[in-house]
Amino acid sequence: MKLNEIKAVVFDMDGVIFDTERMYLEAWRQVGTKYKIKNVEQSARRCIGLSVVDSVALMKSEYGEDFPIDKYHIEIDSVVKDNISKSGMPLKNGAVEILEYLKSIGFTVGLASSTKYDKIIAHLEGAGLKKYFSVIMGGDMISHSKPDPEIYIRVFEKLGVNPKNAVAIEDSQNGIRSAFGAGMMPLMVPDLIEPTDEILAMTYGKFENLFEVMEFLKENI
């Protein structure tokens, strides 16, 4: 695949556009300490990039079917909402700049996130970013979450672009697997978890932040 054949860029949201994953891990840490949940941070990290449904299944497989995940999610959401109300939704470095750049050159931009659609819209509208995206796909709009490629395949059905002519910007290993499985060109900006050699082999490049991704795109498209 040649970069000059790229027609669209699709972003993940949590950990790529918003620095939310650290907020949720800290909330899990607090709830885990309160209820003495063993290895909760390690388990929560394994949920990165998964839909709510798959995250619930993972936690119940780890702690048993009686694990009161709904109760904990309510507390976690309360902690996160409180932090957002105090400090706002934290943006990743370069998020606004790369979206402005892609808009300025007329690139088609989509979003494929495992987060529920309504929450995606709330976050994007709160940050004034919704206007940049032609198609937005949430985890509750698909049957199989990342690492399954379904979410990206669905995005391209709506965009009318061949996945082979698109870049995916992801932070998680599940996200990279999903984009690679859809036949895209994955670019990785690791957030909380560094990629394995297996994951790096699926990527077209690894970057420290979105500013680096933007410069890469400027030089190659």
C-alpha positions in Angstrom: 0.0 0.0 0.0 1.3 3.4 -0.9 0.6 6.5 1.2 -0.4 8.6 -1.7 -3.3 6.1 -2.3 -4.8 6.9 1.1 -8.2 8.4 0.9 -9.4 8.4 4.6 -8.1 8.4 8.1 -10.0 6.7 10.9 -9.3 7.4 14.6 -9.9 5.4 17.7 -11.1 7.7 20.5 -10.1 6.7 24.1 -6.3 6.9 24.4 -5.9 8.5 21.0 -8.0 11.6 20.9 -8.9 11.8 24.6 -6.6 10.9 27.5 -9.5 8.9 29.1 -7.9 5.5 29.7 -5.7 6.8 32.5 -8.8 8.4 34.1 -10.7 5.1 34.0 -7.7 3.0 35.3 -7.4 5.4 38.2 -11.1 5.1 38.9 -10.8 1.3 38.8 -7.9 1.6 41.2 -10.0 3.5 43.6 -12.9 1.2 43.4 -10.6 -1.9 43.6 -9.0 -0.6 46.7 -12.4 0.2 48.3 -13.8 -3.3 47.6 -10.5 -5.1 47.9 -10.7 -6.5 44.3 -7.5 -8.5 43.6 -5.4 -7.4 40.6 -8.1 -5.0 39.4 -5.7 -2.7 37.6 -4.2 -5.6 35.6 -7.7 -6.8 34.7 -8.9 -3.3 33.7 -5.9 -2.9 31.4 -6.9 -6.1 29.6 -10.2 -4.4 28.9 -8.6 -1.5 26.9 -9.9 -1.5 23.4 -12.9 -3.8 24.2 -16.6 -2.9 24.0 -18.6 -2.7 27.3 -20.1 -6.1 26.6 -16.7 -7.8 26.1 -15.2 -5.9 29.1 -18.0 -7.2 31.3 -17.4 -10.8 30.0 -13.7 -10.5 30.7 -14.2 -9.2 34.2 -16.7 -11.9 35.0 -14.4 -14.6 33.6 -11.7 -13.2 35.9 -13.8 -12.8 39.1 -16.9 -15.0 38.6 -20.4 -14.6 37.3 -21.5 -13.0 40.6 -19.0 -10.1 40.2 -21.2 -7.0 40.6 -19.8 -5.2 37.6 -22.8 -3.0 37.1 -22.4 -1.6 40.6 -18.7 -0.9 40.0 -19.3 0.7 36.7 -21.7 3.1 38.3 -19.1 4.1 40.9 -16.4 4.3 38.2 -18.5 6.5 36.0 -19.2 8.8 38.9 -15.5 9.2 39.7 -14.7 9.9 36.1 -17.6 12.4 35.6 -16.5 14.2 38.8 -13.0 14.6 37.4 -14.2 15.7 34.0 -16.5 18.3 35.6 -13.5 19.7 37.6 -10.9 19.6 34.9 -12.7 18.9 31.5 -12.1 16.1 29.1 -8.3 15.7 28.7 -7.2 15.8 25.1 -4.2 14.0 23.8 -1.3 16.1 22.5 -1.9 17.1 18.8 -5.5 15.9 18.7 -7.0 19.3 17.5 -4.0 20.0 15.3 -4.2 16.8 13.3 -7.9 17.0 12.9 -7.6 20.6 11.6 -4.8 19.5 9.2 -6.9 16.7 7.8 -9.9 19.0 7.4 -7.7 21.6 5.6 -6.6 19.1 3.0 -10.1 17.7 2.5 -9.5 14.3 3.9 -12.4 12.0 4.9 -12.2 11.3 8.6 -14.0 8.7 10.6 -14.1 7.4 14.2 -14.3 3.8 15.4 -14.5 3.5 19.1 -15.5 0.6 21.4 -17.2 3.2 23.6 -21.0 3.5 23.4 -22.2 5.9 20.7 -24.1 8.3 23.0 -21.0 8.7 25.2 -18.8 9.3 22.1 -21.1 12.1 20.9 -21.2 13.6 24.4 -17.4 13.7 24.6 -16.9 15.0 21.1 -19.5 17.7 21.4 -18.1 18.7 24.8 -14.7 19.2 23.2 -16.0 20.8 20.0 -14.6 18.0 17.9 -17.7 16.3 16.4 -17.6 18.5 13.3 -14.4 16.8 12.1 -15.9 13.3 11.6 -17.9 12.1 8.6 -18.8 8.8 10.2 -18.8 7.8 13.9 -19.2 4.2 15.0 -19.6 3.1 18.6 -19.1 -0.3 20.3 -22.9 -0.7 20.9 -23.5 -0.5 17.1 -21.7 -3.7 16.3 -21.8 -7.4 17.2 -18.1 -8.1 17.7 -15.7 -5.5 19.3 -12.0 -5.1 18.6 -9.8 -7.1 17.9 -12.5 -8.2 15.5 -12.4 -6.0 12.3 -16.1 -5.6 12.2 -16.2 -2.0 13.5 -13.8 -0.8 10.8 -15.6 -2.7 8.1 -18.8 -1.1 9.1 -17.2 2.4 9.1 -16.0 1.9 5.5 -19.4 0.7 4.4 -20.7 4.1 5.4 -17.7 6.1 4.2 -17.7 4.4 0.8 -13.9 4.0 0.9 -12.0 0.8 0.5 -10.2 -0.1 3.8 -7.0 -0.7 1.7 -7.0 3.1 1.1 -7.3 4.1 4.7 -5.1 4.8 7.7 -6.2 3.8 11.2 -4.7 5.6 14.2 -4.8 3.3 17.3 -3.2 3.1 20.7 -4.2 -0.4 21.8 -3.1 -3.9 20.7 -6.7 -4.9 20.1 -7.2 -1.8 18.0 -4.2 -2.6 15.8 -5.4 -6.1 15.3 -8.8 -4.9 14.3 -7.5 -2.4 11.8 -5.0 -4.8 10.4 -7.7 -7.5 10.1 -9.8 -5.0 8.1 -7.0 -4.5 5.6 -6.1 -1.0 6.7 -2.7 0.7 7.3 -2.5 0.9 11.1 -0.4 3.7 12.7 0.2 3.2 16.5 0.5 5.8 19.2 0.8 3.7 22.3 -0.9 5.0 25.4 -0.7 2.8 28.5 0.6 -0.5 27.0 3.7 -0.8 24.8 3.2 -3.0 21.7 4.7 -6.5 21.3 6.9 -7.4 18.3 3.8 -9.2 16.9 1.8 -6.0 17.1 4.6 -3.8 15.7 4.7 -6.2 12.7 1.1 -5.2 11.9 1.7 -1.5 12.0 3.0 0.9 9.4 4.7 3.0 12.1 4.9 3.7 15.8 4.7 7.3 17.1 5.1 9.2 20.3 2.1 11.5 19.8 -0.4 12.8 17.2 2.0 15.7 16.3 4.4 13.0 15.0 1.6 11.3 13.1 0.6 14.6 11.5 4.1 15.3 10.3 4.4 11.8 8.9 1.1 12.3 7.0 2.3 15.7 5.7 5.5 14.2 4.4 3.8 11.2 2.7 0.4 12.1 1.4 
